[in-house]
Amino acid sequence: MAGPLNPQATAISNVTTAKQFQQLTPSDTEELGMDLKALYCLADGDAVCEDYFGNVVTFPVVAGNMLYIRPKFLRVGTTATMVGFST
């Protein structure tokens, strides 16, 4: 019988298989345009993210934080330096 599913291990595994990464530039009109797996914070601040349904959430992040989300936009107002990982 298999053990319980470990979501954190699965998420980390997904990121380590990323084939592309790039520093992200905040924009309210330019979609991120990559099949994101996660966002990684290089410098502390706020990551203002909009999803594909128009919901906007501000995530306070510190360097080293990983956000396992796939936003449509990294909005203007973002003060953190973020990198996107994709396939």
C-alpha positions as CSV (number, residue, x, y, z in Angstrom):
1,M,0.0,0.0,0.0
2,A,1.4,3.4,-0.9
3,G,2.0,6.0,1.7
4,P,0.2,9.4,2.0
5,L,0.8,11.9,-0.8
6,N,3.3,14.6,0.1
7,P,2.1,17.8,-1.7
8,Q,5.3,19.7,-0.8
9,A,7.6,17.0,-2.3
10,T,5.4,16.9,-5.4
11,A,5.6,20.7,-5.8
12,I,9.4,20.7,-5.3
13,S,9.7,17.9,-7.9
14,N,7.7,20.0,-10.4
15,V,10.0,23.0,-10.0
16,T,13.2,21.0,-10.3
17,T,11.9,19.8,-13.7
18,A,11.5,23.4,-15.0
19,K,13.4,23.9,-18.3
20,Q,13.1,27.7,-18.4
21,F,13.4,30.5,-15.9
22,Q,13.4,34.3,-16.2
23,Q,13.3,37.3,-14.1
24,L,9.7,38.7,-14.2
25,T,8.8,42.3,-15.0
26,P,5.6,43.6,-13.4
27,S,2.9,44.6,-15.8
28,D,-0.9,45.1,-15.7
29,T,-1.3,44.4,-19.5
30,E,1.5,42.0,-20.5
31,E,0.7,38.4,-19.6
32,L,3.6,36.4,-18.1
33,G,3.4,34.3,-21.3
34,M,5.1,31.2,-20.0
35,D,3.7,28.0,-18.6
36,L,4.7,28.8,-15.0
37,K,5.2,26.2,-12.4
38,A,6.2,28.5,-9.6
39,L,7.5,31.9,-8.7
40,Y,10.8,32.3,-6.7
41,C,11.6,35.5,-4.7
42,L,15.1,36.9,-5.1
43,A,14.5,40.1,-3.1
44,D,12.0,40.9,-0.3
45,G,8.8,42.8,-1.0
46,D,5.2,42.2,-2.2
47,A,4.3,40.1,-5.2
48,V,1.0,41.3,-6.6
49,C,-0.5,38.5,-8.6
50,E,-3.6,38.3,-10.8
51,D,-5.1,34.9,-11.7
52,Y,-6.9,33.9,-14.8
53,F,-10.3,34.9,-13.2
54,G,-9.2,38.4,-12.4
55,N,-8.6,37.9,-8.7
56,V,-5.7,40.0,-7.4
57,V,-3.8,38.9,-4.3
58,T,-0.7,40.5,-2.7
59,F,1.8,38.0,-1.3
60,P,4.4,39.4,1.2
61,V,7.5,37.5,0.4
62,V,11.1,37.3,1.5
63,A,14.1,36.2,-0.5
64,G,14.1,32.4,-0.9
65,N,10.3,32.1,-0.8
66,M,8.7,29.9,-3.4
67,L,5.1,30.6,-4.5
68,Y,3.5,27.5,-6.1
69,I,1.1,29.5,-8.2
70,R,0.5,30.2,-11.9
71,P,-0.6,33.8,-12.2
72,K,-1.6,35.5,-15.5
73,F,0.0,38.8,-14.4
74,L,2.6,40.0,-12.0
75,R,1.0,43.4,-11.4
76,V,2.5,46.8,-11.2
77,G,2.8,47.5,-7.5
78,T,5.0,44.4,-7.1
79,T,8.1,45.4,-5.0
80,A,9.7,42.0,-4.7
81,T,12.1,40.7,-7.3
82,M,10.7,37.5,-8.8
83,V,11.8,34.7,-11.1
84,G,9.4,32.4,-12.9
85,F,10.0,28.7,-13.5
86,S,8.3,27.0,-16.5
87,T,8.4,24.0,-18.7
